[in-house]
Amino acid sequence: KLAATTSLDAPERVSTTDVAAPSPGKPAATPEMQMQTSIDRLSQYRVGNDGLTALKTLLVYVTNVLDKPTELDKYGKINSANPAFKKRVGSFIGGLSFLRAIGFEKDLDGDLFVLHEPNEPRLRDAKLRLQKAIDAFPQ
């Protein structure tokens, strides 16, 4: 039978080579990955075509910003407290994260999502992704 050793009998050896390096965390998702994940989540809401309504509403937001870039005061702001917004987009997983992925940021008051600096290539990509998801949505 072996005798149990205590830390006094056999002190632990301390070495930097014995310490495992911390595992790297998940890489940050790119805006494109965030957009697609959000669209995929919204596409899962099939009852009452809620997901389709959310996708179409987001497409309107994106299209308005692209078509009227000089009117950001009007089209670059979304009131998240608006009942229609809540019903169509805000109450579904993926809605707000999509807006963040395309550059909208919550203002200090917390009710407005504001697009300060539109990224046209990203918005065009978002428009294509939304249209593809809408076209593929089961009718």
Secondary structure as UniProt FT lines:
FT   TURN            7..9
FT   TURN            16..18
FT   HELIX           31..43
FT   HELIX           47..49
FT   HELIX           50..67
FT   HELIX           69..71
FT   HELIX           72..75
FT   STRAND          77..79
FT   TURN            80..81
FT   HELIX           83..85
FT   HELIX           86..90
FT   TURN            93..94
FT   HELIX           95..101
FT   TURN            102..103
FT   STRAND          105..106
FT   TURN            108..109
FT   STRAND          112..114
FT   HELIX           120..136
//
